[in-house]
Amino acid sequence: MDLAEFSGTTLYAGRCRHRRHGLIEVLGYQNTPVNRADGPNAMLLAADATLIPAALTRVPERRRPDLDPALMEFYAAFYPGHTIAVCCFDGADAHRAKPLLMWYEPADPDRLVVPAVDCHTGGPPRLDEPVTTDHWVIFGGDGLPRGRGNPVGYPRKMRGKLRECLPDRVIGRRFDDAAALNGDFAITLDDLREENLDGIHRPPPADTAR
């Protein structure tokens, strides 16, 4: 399996009142693949990260990543109670890459968090070491008052079920740093309402999973 390098990652988190599911949080993720092999994409979901290696046997060999069990143990230890998603690809060219979007019940009543712990060794992340970042981090949803943030336009042909999960307005900024603190990205709902970009911070995993 070929290695993949990624750049220009876009991370999104927003909260909205869904007409059917009630209050939901939406997580979005997209990046630009530099090197990818041929073939389609697949995804594995597990409530316990340590169950992922066994589940990989269900993925065709050409799309099956060689995951270090210690990496899965890291996520199980630092993100208890969180579902982990593993994207397996051998897939499309960069211009065919599609964003990942999922919704779930909010875990924190006061803030939005996007996962961003970084590591490029294949092993567990070293939280005490700086990392290189190339991210756009975007927040939005019902918590952003009318007149705040930047308006978002969507294609007319977008499915209604998808559109009702997406924001009308967002705020965000680019994080481009050669030696940044490792961790997730978060913003309180108060800072979101005030359009306070300085309120975007990087909590360590232990704080994210509280």
GUPAFI-441233 format. One line per 5 residues: their letters; for each residue z negated, y, x negated of N, C-alpha, C, O. Coordinates in Angstrom, 1 decimal, m for minus. Each point is the difference from the previous one (the first is absolute). Layout:
BEGIN
A> Z Y X Z Y X Z Y X Z Y X | ...
This chain:
BEGIN
MDLAE> 0.0 m1.2 m0.8 0.0 1.2 0.8 0.0 1.2 m0.9 m0.8 0.1 m0.9 | 1.7 0.9 1.2 0.0 1.3 m0.7 m1.2 0.8 0.3 m0.5 0.1 1.2 | 0.1 0.7 m2.2 m1.1 1.0 0.2 0.6 1.2 0.7 1.2 0.3 m0.1 | m2.0 0.4 0.8 0.4 1.2 0.7 m0.8 1.2 m0.4 m1.2 m0.1 m0.3 | 1.9 1.2 0.1 m0.7 1.3 m0.4 0.2 0.9 1.2 1.1 0.1 0.6
FSGTT> m2.1 0.7 m0.3 0.1 0.9 1.1 m0.3 1.4 m0.4 m0.8 0.3 m0.9 | 1.4 0.7 1.6 m0.3 1.4 m0.2 0.2 0.7 1.3 0.5 m0.5 1.0 | m1.0 1.8 m1.0 0.2 0.8 1.2 m0.7 m0.6 1.2 0.6 0.0 1.1 | m1.8 m0.5 m1.2 m0.7 m0.6 1.2 m0.4 1.1 1.0 m0.5 1.0 m0.4 | 0.8 m1.3 1.7 m0.5 0.8 1.1 m1.0 m0.7 0.8 0.2 m1.2 0.4
LYAGR> m1.4 1.8 m0.3 m1.1 m0.7 0.8 m0.3 0.9 1.2 m0.1 1.3 m0.1 | m0.1 m1.9 1.3 m0.3 0.8 1.2 m1.2 m0.7 0.7 0.0 m1.2 0.1 | m0.8 2.0 0.5 m1.0 m0.4 0.9 m0.2 1.0 1.1 m0.1 1.2 m0.3 | 0.0 m1.6 1.5 m0.2 0.9 1.2 m0.7 m0.7 1.1 0.0 m1.3 0.1 | m0.6 2.0 0.8 m0.7 m0.5 1.1 0.5 0.6 1.3 0.2 1.2 0.1
CRHRR> 0.0 m2.1 0.9 0.5 0.6 1.2 m0.5 m0.8 1.2 m0.5 m1.1 m0.1 | 0.6 1.6 1.3 m0.4 m0.6 1.2 1.2 m0.7 0.7 0.9 0.7 0.5 | m0.8 m2.0 m0.6 1.1 m0.8 0.5 m0.2 m0.3 1.5 m1.1 m0.3 0.4 | 2.1 0.4 0.3 m0.1 m0.1 1.5 m0.4 m1.4 0.4 m0.6 m0.2 1.1 | 0.8 m0.8 m1.9 m0.4 m1.4 0.3 m1.2 m0.5 m0.8 m0.8 m0.6 0.5
HGLIE> 0.8 0.9 m1.8 m1.0 m0.5 m0.9 m1.2 0.9 m0.2 m0.9 m0.4 m0.7 | 1.0 1.6 1.2 m1.1 0.9 m0.2 0.1 0.7 m1.4 1.1 0.2 m0.5 | m2.3 0.1 m0.1 0.0 0.7 m1.2 0.4 m1.0 m1.1 m0.6 m1.0 m0.2 | 1.7 1.3 m0.5 0.4 m0.8 m1.1 0.2 0.8 m1.3 0.2 1.2 0.0 | m0.2 m1.9 m1.1 0.4 0.6 m1.3 1.3 m0.6 m0.5 0.1 m1.2 0.1
VLGYQ> 0.7 2.0 m0.6 1.4 m0.5 m0.5 0.1 0.2 m1.5 m0.3 1.1 m0.5 | 0.7 m2.1 m0.2 0.1 0.0 m1.4 1.5 m0.2 m0.4 0.7 m0.9 0.6 | m0.2 1.8 m1.4 1.4 m0.1 m0.4 0.1 m0.1 m1.5 m0.7 0.7 m0.7 | 1.7 m1.4 0.2 0.2 m0.2 m1.5 1.5 m0.1 m0.3 0.7 m0.8 0.7 | m0.2 1.5 m1.7 1.3 m0.2 m0.4 0.1 0.4 m1.5 m0.6 1.0 m0.4
NTPVN> 1.4 m1.8 m0.4 0.3 0.5 m1.3 1.4 m0.3 m0.4 0.7 m0.7 0.8 | m0.3 1.1 m2.0 1.3 m0.2 m0.5 0.1 m1.1 m1.0 m0.6 0.2 m1.1 | 1.1 m1.4 1.4 0.1 m1.1 m0.9 1.0 0.3 m1.1 1.1 0.4 0.3 | m1.5 m0.6 m1.6 1.0 0.2 m1.1 0.7 m1.3 m0.3 1.2 m0.1 m0.2 | m2.0 m1.0 0.2 0.6 m1.3 m0.3 m0.4 m1.0 1.1 m1.2 m0.2 0.3
RADGP> 2.2 m0.4 0.4 m0.3 m1.0 1.0 1.0 m1.1 m0.1 1.2 0.3 m0.3 | m1.6 m1.5 0.6 1.0 m1.1 0.1 0.6 m0.1 1.4 m0.3 0.9 0.8 | 1.2 m1.8 m0.6 0.7 0.0 1.3 m0.7 m0.8 1.0 m0.8 m1.0 m0.3 | 0.9 1.4 1.6 m0.5 m0.8 1.1 m0.9 0.9 0.9 m0.2 1.1 m0.3 | m0.3 m1.7 1.4 m0.8 0.7 1.0 m1.4 0.2 m0.4 m0.5 m0.6 m1.0
NAMLL> m0.3 1.3 1.9 m1.4 0.2 m0.3 m0.8 m0.9 0.9 0.4 m0.4 1.1 | m1.7 0.2 m1.5 m0.9 m0.7 0.9 m1.4 0.6 m0.2 m0.2 0.7 m1.0 | m0.7 m0.9 1.9 m1.4 0.5 m0.1 m1.0 m1.0 0.4 0.2 m0.8 0.9 | m1.3 0.7 m1.7 m1.1 m0.8 0.4 m1.2 0.9 0.3 m0.3 1.0 m0.6 | m0.4 m1.4 1.7 m1.2 0.7 0.4 m1.2 m1.0 0.0 0.1 m1.1 0.4
AADAT> m1.3 1.6 m0.9 m1.1 m0.9 m0.1 m1.3 0.9 0.1 m0.1 1.0 m0.5 | m0.9 m1.5 1.3 m1.2 0.7 0.1 m0.9 m0.1 m1.2 m0.9 0.8 m0.3 | 1.2 m1.9 m0.5 m0.7 m0.2 m1.3 1.0 m0.1 m1.1 0.9 m0.9 0.1 | m0.9 1.8 m1.1 1.0 0.0 m1.0 0.1 m1.3 m0.8 1.1 m0.4 m0.5 | m2.2 m0.3 0.4 0.0 m1.3 m0.8 0.8 m1.1 0.7 0.3 m1.0 m0.6
LIPAA> 0.1 1.2 1.9 0.8 m1.0 0.7 1.5 0.2 m0.3 0.8 m0.9 0.4 | m0.4 2.0 m1.0 1.4 0.3 m0.2 0.7 m1.0 m0.9 1.1 m0.5 0.3 | m1.7 0.1 m1.5 0.7 m0.9 m0.8 0.5 m1.3 0.7 1.1 m0.5 m0.3 | m2.0 m0.1 1.1 0.4 m1.2 0.7 1.1 0.3 1.0 0.8 m0.9 0.3 | m0.9 2.0 0.3 1.0 0.4 1.1 1.4 0.2 m0.6 1.0 m0.1 0.7
LTRVP> m0.9 0.4 m2.0 1.3 0.3 m0.7 0.9 m1.2 0.0 1.2 0.1 m0.1 | m1.7 m1.3 0.3 0.8 m1.2 0.1 1.0 0.1 1.2 1.0 m0.7 0.0 | m1.3 1.5 0.9 0.9 0.2 1.2 1.2 0.9 m0.3 0.9 0.1 0.8 | m1.0 0.6 m1.9 1.0 1.0 m0.4 1.1 m0.7 m0.8 m0.4 m0.7 m1.0 | 1.7 0.9 1.2 1.0 m0.6 m0.8 m0.2 0.3 m1.5 m0.5 1.1 m0.3
ERRRP> 0.7 m2.1 m0.5 m0.3 0.2 m1.4 0.6 1.2 m0.7 m0.7 0.6 m0.8 | 1.9 m0.2 1.2 0.6 1.2 m0.6 m0.7 1.2 0.3 0.2 1.0 m0.7 | m0.9 m1.0 1.8 m0.8 1.2 0.4 m1.5 m0.1 m0.3 m0.7 0.9 0.4 | 0.3 m1.9 m1.0 m1.4 m0.3 m0.2 m0.6 0.6 m1.2 0.4 m0.4 m1.1 | m1.3 1.4 1.2 m0.6 0.6 m1.2 m1.0 m0.9 m0.7 m0.6 m0.8 0.7
DLDPA> 0.5 0.9 m2.0 m1.0 m0.7 m0.7 m1.3 0.8 m0.1 m0.1 0.9 m0.9 | m0.8 m1.0 1.9 m1.2 0.8 0.1 m1.2 m0.5 m0.8 m0.3 m1.2 0.0 | m0.3 2.0 m0.7 m1.2 m0.4 m0.8 m1.2 m0.1 1.0 m0.3 0.9 0.7 | m0.3 m2.1 m0.6 m1.2 m0.1 1.0 m1.0 1.0 m0.2 m0.7 0.4 0.9 | 0.5 0.1 m2.2 m1.0 1.0 m0.3 0.3 1.3 0.8 m0.9 0.7 0.3
LMEFY> 2.2 m0.4 m0.1 0.4 1.2 0.7 m0.4 m0.1 1.5 m0.5 0.9 0.5 | 0.7 m2.1 0.0 m0.4 m0.2 1.4 m1.5 0.0 0.2 m0.6 0.5 1.0 | m0.1 m1.0 m2.0 m1.5 0.1 0.0 m0.5 1.4 m0.1 m1.0 0.4 0.6 | 1.7 0.4 m1.3 m0.3 1.5 m0.1 0.0 0.6 1.4 m0.9 0.7 0.4 | 2.0 m0.9 0.3 0.2 0.6 1.3 m1.0 m0.6 1.1 m0.5 0.7 0.8
AAFYP> 0.2 m2.0 m1.0 m1.0 m0.6 0.9 m1.3 0.6 m0.2 m0.8 0.2 1.0 | 0.4 0.1 m2.3 m1.3 0.5 m0.3 m0.1 1.5 0.3 m1.1 0.4 0.5 | 2.1 0.4 m0.7 m0.1 1.5 0.2 0.4 0.4 1.3 m0.3 1.1 0.4 | 1.1 m1.9 0.4 0.4 0.4 1.3 m0.4 m1.1 1.1 0.9 m0.6 0.6 | m2.1 0.3 m0.5 m0.4 m1.1 0.9 0.2 0.5 1.5 m0.2 1.2 0.3
GHTIA> 0.7 m2.1 0.5 0.3 0.4 1.4 1.4 0.6 0.2 0.3 0.4 1.1 | 0.4 m0.2 m2.2 1.3 0.6 0.1 1.1 m1.0 m0.1 m0.1 m1.0 m0.7 | 1.2 1.2 1.5 1.1 m0.9 m0.1 0.9 0.4 m1.1 0.3 1.2 m0.2 | 0.2 m2.2 m0.6 0.9 0.3 m1.1 1.4 m0.4 0.4 0.2 m1.0 0.6 | 0.8 1.9 m1.0 1.4 m0.3 0.2 0.7 m0.2 m1.4 m0.2 0.9 m0.8
VCCFD> 0.9 m2.0 0.7 0.7 m0.2 m1.3 1.5 m0.1 0.4 0.4 m0.8 0.7 | 0.3 1.8 m1.3 1.5 0.0 0.3 0.7 m0.8 m1.1 m0.2 0.2 m1.2 | 1.0 m1.1 1.7 0.7 m0.9 m0.9 1.5 0.3 0.1 0.6 m0.1 1.1 | 0.1 0.5 m2.2 1.4 0.4 0.1 0.8 m0.6 m1.1 m0.5 m0.3 m1.1 | 1.7 0.2 1.4 1.0 m0.5 m1.0 1.3 0.6 0.5 1.1 m0.5 0.0
GADAH> m1.3 1.7 0.6 0.8 0.5 1.0 1.0 1.0 m0.2 0.8 m0.1 m1.0 | m0.8 1.1 1.7 1.1 1.0 0.2 0.1 0.9 m1.2 m1.0 0.1 m0.8 | 2.1 0.6 0.7 0.1 1.1 m1.0 m0.9 1.1 0.4 m0.5 0.1 1.1 | 0.2 0.9 m2.0 m0.9 1.0 0.3 0.4 0.8 1.2 m0.9 0.4 0.8 | 2.2 m0.1 m0.5 0.3 0.8 1.1 m0.2 m0.8 1.3 0.1 0.6 1.1
RAKPL> m0.3 m1.9 m1.1 m0.3 m0.8 1.2 m1.5 m0.2 0.2 m0.4 m0.6 1.1 | m0.4 1.1 m2.0 m1.5 m0.2 0.2 m0.5 0.7 1.2 0.4 1.1 0.3 | m1.2 m1.8 0.5 m0.6 0.5 1.2 m1.5 0.3 m0.2 m0.6 m0.6 m0.7 | 0.1 1.6 1.4 m1.4 0.4 m0.1 m0.8 m1.1 0.8 0.4 m0.7 0.9 | m1.7 0.6 m1.3 m0.9 m0.9 0.6 m0.9 0.9 0.9 m0.5 1.0 m0.4
LMWYE> 0.3 m1.4 1.7 m0.7 0.7 0.9 m0.9 m0.9 0.9 0.6 m1.0 0.5 | m1.9 1.2 m0.4 m0.8 m0.8 0.8 m1.1 0.8 0.6 m0.4 1.1 m0.5 | m0.2 m1.6 1.6 m1.1 0.7 0.7 m1.1 m0.9 0.2 0.1 m1.2 0.0 | m1.3 1.8 0.2 m1.3 m0.8 0.1 m1.0 0.9 0.6 0.2 1.2 0.1 | m1.3 m1.8 0.2 m1.2 0.8 0.5 m0.6 0.8 m1.1 m0.2 m0.6 m1.1
PADPD> m0.1 1.9 1.2 m0.7 0.7 m1.1 m1.3 m0.6 m0.4 m0.8 m0.5 0.8 | 0.6 0.4 m2.1 m1.2 m0.6 m0.6 m1.0 1.1 m0.3 m1.2 m0.3 m0.1 | 1.6 1.5 m0.1 m0.8 1.1 m0.4 0.2 1.2 1.0 1.1 0.5 0.2 | m2.2 m0.1 0.6 0.2 1.0 1.0 0.3 1.4 m0.5 0.4 0.9 0.7 | m0.7 m0.7 m2.0 0.0 1.4 m0.5 1.1 0.3 m1.0 0.2 1.1 m0.4
RLVVP> 0.6 m2.1 m0.1 1.0 0.3 m1.0 1.1 m1.0 0.1 m0.1 m1.1 0.6 | 1.2 1.4 m1.3 1.2 m0.8 m0.1 0.1 m0.5 m1.5 m0.3 0.8 m0.9 | 0.7 m2.0 0.7 0.0 m0.6 m1.3 1.4 m0.7 m0.2 0.4 m0.7 0.9 | 0.2 0.9 m2.0 1.2 m0.8 m0.4 m0.3 m0.8 m1.2 m0.5 0.6 m1.0 | 0.9 m1.9 0.9 m0.3 m0.8 m1.2 0.9 0.4 m1.1 1.2 0.2 0.2
AVDCH> m1.8 0.0 m1.4 0.8 0.4 m1.1 m0.6 m0.4 m1.4 0.4 0.5 m1.0 | m1.3 m1.5 1.0 m0.5 m0.5 m1.2 1.2 m0.6 m0.8 0.8 m0.8 0.5 | m0.7 1.2 m1.8 1.2 m0.3 m0.8 m0.3 m0.9 m1.1 m1.1 0.0 m0.7 | 2.1 m0.9 0.4 m0.1 m0.9 m1.2 1.4 m0.5 m0.2 0.7 m0.4 0.9 | m0.3 0.3 m2.2 1.3 m0.5 m0.3 0.0 m1.2 m1.0 1.0 m0.3 m0.6
TGGPP> m2.2 m0.4 0.5 m0.1 m1.1 m0.9 0.1 m1.3 0.8 0.2 m1.1 m0.7 | m0.3 1.1 2.0 0.0 m1.2 0.8 m1.4 m0.6 0.2 m0.2 m0.9 0.8 | m0.8 1.5 m1.6 m1.4 m0.4 0.2 m0.7 1.0 0.8 0.6 0.9 0.6 | m2.0 m1.1 m0.5 m0.8 1.0 0.7 0.1 1.4 m0.5 0.1 0.2 m1.3 | m0.1 0.8 2.1 0.0 1.4 m0.5 m1.2 0.3 m0.8 m1.1 m0.5 0.3
RLDEP> 1.3 1.4 m1.3 m1.1 0.5 m0.8 m0.4 1.4 0.6 0.7 1.0 m0.3 | m1.7 m0.9 1.1 m0.4 1.2 0.6 m0.5 1.1 m0.9 m0.1 1.2 0.3 | m0.3 m1.6 m1.5 m0.5 0.9 m1.0 1.1 0.6 m0.9 m0.3 0.8 m0.9 | 1.6 m1.2 1.1 1.1 0.5 m0.8 0.9 0.9 0.8 0.3 m0.3 1.2 | 0.2 1.3 m1.8 0.9 0.9 0.8 1.4 m0.7 0.2 0.3 m0.9 m0.7
VTTDH> 0.4 1.4 1.7 1.3 m0.6 0.4 1.0 1.1 0.2 m0.3 1.2 0.2 | 1.6 m1.5 m0.4 1.1 0.9 0.3 0.3 0.0 1.4 0.2 m1.0 0.6 | m0.1 2.2 0.1 0.3 0.1 1.4 1.3 0.7 0.2 0.4 0.9 m0.7 | 0.4 m1.3 1.7 1.2 0.6 0.4 0.1 m0.2 1.6 0.8 m0.8 0.4 | m1.7 1.5 0.3 m0.2 m0.2 1.4 0.2 1.3 0.8 m0.5 1.1 m0.4
WVIFG> 1.1 m1.3 1.6 m0.2 1.0 1.1 m1.0 m0.6 0.9 0.2 m1.1 0.5 | m1.3 1.9 m0.2 m1.0 m0.5 0.9 0.0 0.9 1.2 m0.2 1.2 m0.1 | 0.4 m1.8 1.3 0.2 0.8 1.2 m1.0 m0.5 1.1 m0.2 m1.2 0.2 | m0.3 2.2 0.5 m0.9 m0.3 1.1 0.4 0.8 1.2 0.6 1.0 m0.1 | m0.9 m1.6 1.3 0.4 0.7 1.3 m0.6 m0.7 1.2 m1.0 m0.7 m0.2
GDGLP> 1.6 0.9 1.3 m0.5 m0.6 1.3 m0.6 1.1 0.9 0.1 1.2 m0.2 | m0.8 m1.8 1.2 m0.6 0.9 1.0 m1.1 0.9 m0.5 m0.3 1.0 0.6 | m0.2 m1.3 m1.8 m1.1 0.8 m0.6 0.5 1.4 m0.5 m0.8 0.8 m0.4 | 2.1 m0.7 0.3 0.6 1.3 m0.5 0.3 0.9 1.1 0.9 m0.3 0.8 | m1.6 1.4 m0.6 0.3 0.9 1.1 1.4 0.6 0.0 0.6 0.1 m1.0
RGRGN> m0.2 0.3 2.2 1.3 0.6 0.2 0.1 1.3 m0.9 m1.0 0.8 0.0 | 2.1 m0.7 m0.7 0.1 1.2 m0.8 m0.4 m0.3 m1.5 0.3 0.8 m0.9 | m1.0 m1.9 0.7 m0.3 m0.3 m1.4 0.9 m1.0 m0.6 0.7 m0.8 0.8 | m0.5 0.7 m2.1 0.8 m0.9 m0.6 1.5 0.2 0.0 0.4 1.1 0.4 | 0.3 m2.1 m0.7 1.5 0.1 0.0 0.6 m0.9 1.1 m0.4 m1.1 0.1
PVGYP> 1.4 1.7 0.6 0.6 m0.8 1.1 0.8 m1.2 m0.6 0.6 0.1 m1.1 | m0.5 m1.2 1.9 0.7 m1.2 m0.5 1.2 m0.2 1.0 m0.3 0.0 1.2 | 1.5 m0.2 m1.7 1.1 m0.3 0.9 0.3 m1.5 m0.1 m0.1 m0.7 m1.0 | 0.6 0.1 2.1 0.3 m1.4 0.1 1.4 m0.2 0.6 0.5 0.8 0.8 | 0.2 m1.9 m1.2 1.3 m0.3 0.6 m0.1 m0.2 1.5 m1.0 m0.5 0.5
RKMRG> 2.0 1.0 0.3 0.0 m0.2 1.4 0.0 m1.4 0.5 m0.5 m0.4 1.0 | 1.0 m0.5 m1.9 0.1 m1.4 0.4 m1.2 m0.8 m0.4 0.0 m1.2 0.2 | m1.0 1.8 m0.7 m1.2 m0.7 m0.3 m0.7 m0.6 1.2 0.0 0.6 1.1 | m0.4 m1.9 m1.2 m0.7 m0.7 1.1 m1.2 0.8 0.4 m0.8 0.5 m0.8 | 0.6 m0.5 2.2 m1.2 0.7 0.5 m1.3 m0.6 m0.4 m0.9 0.7 m0.3
KLREC> 0.9 m2.0 0.1 m1.3 m0.7 m0.4 m0.4 0.4 m1.4 m1.2 0.1 m0.3 | 2.2 0.2 m0.5 m0.3 0.4 m1.4 m0.3 1.5 0.0 m1.0 0.4 m0.7 | 1.7 0.4 1.5 m0.2 1.5 0.0 m1.4 0.3 0.4 m0.6 1.0 m0.5 | 0.0 m1.7 1.5 m1.3 0.4 0.5 m1.1 m0.3 m1.0 m1.1 0.4 0.3 | 1.4 m1.1 m1.4 m1.0 m0.2 m1.0 0.1 1.0 m1.1 m0.9 0.0 m0.9
LPDRV> 1.9 0.9 0.9 0.3 0.9 m1.1 m0.4 1.4 0.3 0.0 0.4 1.2 | m0.4 0.4 m2.2 m0.5 1.4 0.3 1.1 1.0 0.2 1.1 m0.2 m0.4 | m1.5 1.3 1.1 0.9 1.1 0.2 m0.1 1.0 m1.2 1.0 0.6 m0.3 | m2.2 m0.6 m0.3 m0.2 0.9 m1.2 m0.8 m0.7 m1.0 m0.9 m0.9 0.3 | 1.1 1.2 m1.6 m0.7 m0.6 m1.1 m0.4 1.0 m1.0 0.5 1.1 m0.1
IGRRF> m1.4 m1.4 m0.8 m0.3 0.7 m1.2 0.0 m1.0 m1.2 m0.1 m1.2 0.3 | 0.4 1.7 m1.5 0.0 m0.9 m1.1 0.3 0.7 m1.3 0.3 1.2 0.0 | m0.4 m2.0 m1.1 0.3 0.6 m1.3 0.4 m1.1 m0.9 m0.3 m1.2 0.2 | 0.9 1.5 m1.3 0.4 m0.9 m1.0 m1.0 m0.1 m1.1 m0.6 1.0 m0.4 | 0.3 m2.3 0.0 m0.9 m0.2 m1.1 0.8 m0.6 m1.1 0.5 m1.2 0.0
DDAAA> m0.3 2.0 m1.1 0.8 m0.4 m1.1 m0.8 0.2 m1.3 0.0 1.1 m0.5 | m0.6 m2.1 0.0 m1.0 0.1 m1.0 0.1 m1.1 m1.0 0.1 m1.2 0.5 | m0.1 1.4 m1.8 0.1 m1.1 m1.0 m1.3 m0.7 m0.2 0.0 m1.1 m0.6 | m1.1 1.7 1.0 m1.3 m0.6 m0.2 m0.9 0.4 1.1 m0.9 0.9 m0.1 | 1.0 m1.5 1.3 m0.7 0.3 1.2 m1.2 m1.0 0.2 0.1 m1.1 m0.5
LNGDF> m1.0 1.5 1.3 m1.1 m0.9 0.4 0.6 m1.1 0.9 0.8 0.3 0.8 | m1.3 m1.5 m1.1 0.5 m1.2 0.8 m0.8 m0.1 1.3 m1.2 0.1 0.0 | 1.9 m0.3 1.1 m0.7 m0.1 1.3 0.9 0.2 1.2 1.2 0.2 m0.2 | m1.7 m0.2 1.4 0.8 0.3 1.1 0.1 1.5 0.3 m0.6 0.8 m0.8 | 1.4 m0.4 1.8 0.0 1.4 0.4 m0.6 0.1 1.4 0.2 m0.8 0.8
AITLD> m1.0 1.9 m0.6 m0.6 0.2 1.2 m0.2 1.5 0.4 0.1 0.8 m0.9 | m0.2 m0.5 2.2 m0.3 1.3 0.4 m0.9 m0.1 1.3 0.2 m0.9 0.8 | m1.1 1.8 m0.7 m0.8 0.0 1.2 0.8 0.6 1.1 0.9 0.8 m0.2 | m1.3 m1.1 1.5 0.7 0.5 1.1 m0.2 1.5 0.1 0.9 0.8 0.5 | m2.0 m0.3 m1.0 m0.3 1.5 0.0 1.0 0.7 m0.9 0.5 1.0 0.3
DLREE> m0.3 m1.6 m1.5 0.9 0.6 m1.0 1.5 m0.1 0.5 0.8 0.9 m0.2 | m0.5 m1.9 0.9 1.3 m0.2 0.6 0.2 1.1 1.1 1.1 0.7 m0.1 | m2.0 m0.4 0.9 0.1 1.0 1.1 0.1 1.4 m0.6 0.7 0.8 0.5 | m1.3 m0.6 m1.7 0.0 1.3 m0.6 1.2 0.1 m1.0 0.2 1.1 m0.7 | 0.6 m2.1 0.6 1.2 0.0 m0.9 m0.5 0.2 m1.4 0.7 0.7 m0.8
NLDGI> m1.8 m1.3 0.4 m0.6 0.2 m1.3 0.5 m1.1 m1.0 m0.6 m1.1 0.0 | 1.7 1.3 m0.7 0.6 m0.9 m0.9 m1.0 m0.3 m1.2 0.1 m1.1 m0.6 | m0.9 2.0 0.3 m1.0 m0.2 m1.1 m1.1 m1.1 0.4 m0.7 m0.5 m0.8 | 0.7 0.2 2.1 m0.9 m1.0 0.5 0.4 m1.4 m0.2 m0.7 m0.9 0.2 | 2.0 0.7 m0.6 0.5 m1.3 m0.4 m0.7 m0.5 m1.2 0.1 0.7 m1.1
HRPPP> m0.8 m1.8 1.1 m0.8 m0.5 m1.1 0.3 m1.5 m0.2 0.6 m0.6 0.8 | m1.1 0.1 m1.9 0.2 m1.4 m0.4 m1.3 m0.8 m0.1 m0.6 m0.1 m1.0 | 0.2 m0.5 2.2 m1.2 m0.8 0.0 0.2 m1.3 m0.7 1.1 m0.5 0.1 | m2.1 0.0 m0.9 0.1 m1.3 m0.5 0.0 m1.1 1.1 m0.5 0.3 1.0 | 1.0 m1.5 m1.3 0.0 m1.0 1.1 m1.4 m0.3 0.6 0.0 m0.2 1.2
ADTAR> m1.0 0.3 m1.9 m1.4 m0.3 0.6 m0.3 1.0 1.0 m0.7 m0.3 1.0 | 1.2 1.6 m1.1 m0.2 1.0 1.0 0.9 m0.1 1.1 m0.3 0.2 1.2 | 1.6 m0.6 m1.4 1.0 m0.2 1.0 m0.5 m1.1 1.0 0.2 0.1 1.2 | m0.8 m1.2 m1.7 m0.3 m1.1 0.8 m1.4 0.1 0.7 m0.4 m1.0 0.6 | m0.2 2.1 m0.8 m1.4 0.1 0.6 0.1 0.0 1.5 m1.0 0.1 0.7
